[in-house]
Amino acid sequence: MTKGRIEAFSDGVLAIIITIMVLELKVPEGFTFASLQPLYPKIISYVVSFIYVGLYWNNHHHLFQIVHKVNGKVLWSNLNLLFWLSLMPVTTNWIGESHFERDPIIAYGIVLIMCSISYNVVEHFVVQIEGADSALKKAVKSKTKETISTSLYFLGIGLSFINPYISLLLYGTVAVMWLIPDRRIEKEMRNP
């Protein structure tokens, strides 16, 4: 089975997720920049979530650049990833509406953890089908960044009971860590 359909479907779903998130932003009541002030929590949560969806799109693109074939496990694990990403608009809106209350921050952290785990499952099944000697296996053998990310998500959820803003800072830190595309895959693509 070729990878083209999984890439096209994933791109479409991610585009819809971003569209839904932006539609949750409402026009301010007034006509001055000061009228944006009540919308700051929604704008901040939208920007962070937009970055996250963009990161997943970018890394998904890099992953499937090096992949040659897919199977049912890859399709279903990818669908699972898309499911968790599709919850991003709900938790994003909840955070913005609540002005950064604890429970929405926890829910957002859970979605982030599940997206992270789901992406790693997709990667695992792709490596499985590509083979132990594949360029992809060589590229993703180190999981340091992934481990740090998941740990920061768990820490963020725990610390939200103390201060939700610390959690947001940790979630933002993970996003910054991933802003640079996965160079491991790019490196393997240059070295046939």
C-alpha positions as CSV (number, residue, x, y, z in Angstrom):
1,M,0.0,0.0,0.0
2,T,1.4,3.4,-0.9
3,K,1.6,6.4,1.5
4,G,-0.1,9.0,-0.7
5,R,-3.6,8.6,0.7
6,I,-2.5,8.7,4.3
7,E,-0.6,11.9,3.7
8,A,-3.5,13.6,1.8
9,F,-6.0,12.5,4.4
10,S,-3.8,13.7,7.3
11,D,-3.2,17.0,5.6
12,G,-6.9,17.5,5.1
13,V,-7.8,16.7,8.7
14,L,-5.0,19.0,10.1
15,A,-6.3,21.8,7.9
16,I,-9.8,21.3,9.2
17,I,-8.5,21.3,12.8
18,I,-6.8,24.7,12.3
19,T,-9.9,26.1,10.6
20,I,-12.1,25.0,13.5
21,M,-9.7,26.6,16.0
22,V,-9.7,30.0,14.2
23,L,-13.5,30.0,13.9
24,E,-13.6,29.9,17.7
25,L,-12.0,33.3,17.8
26,K,-14.7,35.9,17.8
27,V,-14.6,39.5,16.6
28,P,-14.1,41.9,19.5
29,E,-17.1,44.0,20.7
30,G,-15.4,47.3,20.2
31,F,-13.3,49.0,17.5
32,T,-10.1,49.7,19.3
33,F,-7.1,47.5,20.2
34,A,-8.2,47.8,23.8
35,S,-11.3,45.8,23.0
36,L,-9.0,42.8,22.2
37,Q,-8.0,42.6,25.9
38,P,-10.7,40.2,27.0
39,L,-9.8,37.9,24.1
40,Y,-6.1,37.6,25.1
41,P,-6.6,34.1,26.8
42,K,-8.3,32.8,23.6
43,I,-5.7,34.4,21.3
44,I,-2.8,33.0,23.4
45,S,-4.3,29.5,23.5
46,Y,-5.0,29.6,19.8
47,V,-1.5,30.6,18.9
48,V,0.0,27.8,21.1
49,S,-2.4,25.2,19.6
50,F,-1.8,26.5,16.1
51,I,2.0,26.0,16.7
52,Y,1.3,22.5,18.0
53,V,-0.8,21.4,15.1
54,G,1.8,22.9,12.8
55,L,4.5,20.9,14.5
56,Y,2.6,17.7,14.1
57,W,2.0,18.5,10.4
58,N,5.6,19.3,9.9
59,N,7.0,16.2,11.7
60,H,4.3,14.0,10.0
61,H,5.5,15.4,6.7
62,H,9.1,14.6,7.5
63,L,8.3,11.1,8.7
64,F,6.3,10.2,5.6
65,Q,9.0,11.7,3.3
66,I,11.3,8.8,4.2
67,V,8.5,6.1,4.3
68,H,8.0,3.9,1.3
69,K,4.9,1.9,2.3
70,V,2.2,1.6,4.8
71,N,-0.1,-1.1,6.2
72,G,-3.2,-1.4,8.3
73,K,-1.3,-0.8,11.6
74,V,0.1,2.4,10.2
75,L,-3.3,3.5,8.9
76,W,-5.1,2.9,12.2
77,S,-2.3,4.3,14.4
78,N,-2.3,7.4,12.2
79,L,-6.1,7.7,12.6
80,N,-5.6,7.5,16.4
81,L,-3.1,10.4,16.2
82,L,-5.7,12.4,14.2
83,F,-8.3,11.6,16.7
84,W,-6.3,13.1,19.5
85,L,-5.3,16.1,17.4
86,S,-8.9,16.7,16.6
87,L,-9.5,17.3,20.3
88,M,-7.1,20.2,20.2
89,P,-9.8,22.8,19.2
90,V,-12.0,21.8,22.1
91,T,-9.3,22.0,24.8
92,T,-8.0,25.2,23.2
93,N,-11.3,26.9,23.4
94,W,-11.9,25.6,26.9
95,I,-8.6,27.1,28.0
96,G,-9.4,30.5,26.4
97,E,-13.0,30.6,27.8
98,S,-11.8,29.7,31.3
99,H,-9.0,32.2,31.3
100,F,-6.4,29.5,32.1
101,E,-8.2,27.6,34.8
102,R,-6.7,24.3,36.2
103,D,-9.0,21.7,34.7
104,P,-8.9,22.9,31.1
105,I,-5.1,23.1,31.4
106,I,-5.1,19.5,32.7
107,A,-7.3,18.4,29.8
108,Y,-5.0,20.2,27.3
109,G,-2.0,18.4,28.8
110,I,-3.8,15.0,28.5
111,V,-4.5,15.7,24.8
112,L,-0.8,16.7,24.3
113,I,0.4,13.5,26.0
114,M,-1.9,11.4,23.9
115,C,-0.8,13.2,20.7
116,S,2.8,12.6,21.6
117,I,2.2,8.9,22.4
118,S,0.1,8.4,19.3
119,Y,2.8,10.0,17.1
120,N,5.4,7.6,18.6
121,V,3.1,4.7,17.9
122,V,2.7,5.7,14.2
123,E,6.5,6.0,14.0
124,H,6.9,2.6,15.7
125,F,4.6,0.9,13.1
126,V,6.3,2.7,10.2
127,V,9.7,1.5,11.4
128,Q,8.3,-2.0,11.8
129,I,7.1,-2.1,8.2
130,E,10.2,-0.3,6.8
131,G,12.6,-2.7,8.6
132,A,15.3,-2.7,11.2
133,D,17.9,-1.6,8.6
134,S,15.9,1.2,7.2
135,A,17.0,4.8,7.0
136,L,14.0,5.7,9.2
137,K,15.1,3.3,12.0
138,K,18.5,4.8,11.9
139,A,17.1,8.3,12.0
140,V,14.8,7.8,15.0
141,K,16.9,5.5,17.2
142,S,17.4,8.3,19.7
143,K,14.3,9.2,21.6
144,T,15.7,11.9,23.9
145,K,13.5,14.7,22.7
146,E,10.4,12.6,22.8
147,T,11.1,11.4,26.3
148,I,11.8,15.0,27.5
149,S,8.6,16.2,25.8
150,T,6.3,13.5,27.4
151,S,8.0,14.1,30.8
152,L,7.3,17.8,30.6
153,Y,3.7,17.1,29.7
154,F,3.2,14.9,32.8
155,L,5.1,17.5,34.9
156,G,2.8,20.2,33.5
157,I,-0.3,18.3,34.5
158,G,1.0,17.7,38.0
159,L,2.1,21.3,38.5
160,S,-1.2,22.6,37.3
161,F,-2.5,21.8,40.8
162,I,0.0,24.4,42.1
163,N,-0.1,27.0,39.3
164,P,-1.7,26.5,35.8
165,Y,0.6,29.1,34.3
166,I,3.6,26.9,35.1
167,S,1.9,24.2,33.1
168,L,1.4,26.5,30.2
169,L,5.1,27.5,30.3
170,L,6.1,23.8,30.2
171,Y,3.7,23.1,27.3
172,G,5.2,26.1,25.5
173,T,8.7,24.9,26.2
174,V,7.9,21.6,24.5
175,A,6.6,23.5,21.5
176,V,9.7,25.6,21.2
177,M,11.8,22.4,21.4
178,W,10.1,21.0,18.3
179,L,10.0,24.2,16.2
180,I,13.0,23.0,14.3
181,P,12.0,20.1,12.1
182,D,13.4,16.7,13.0
183,R,16.9,16.9,11.5
184,R,17.5,13.2,12.1
185,I,15.3,12.3,9.2
186,E,16.7,15.0,7.0
187,K,20.2,13.8,7.7
188,E,19.3,10.2,6.8
189,M,17.6,11.4,3.6
190,R,20.9,13.1,2.5
191,N,22.9,10.0,3.3
192,P,21.5,7.2,1.1
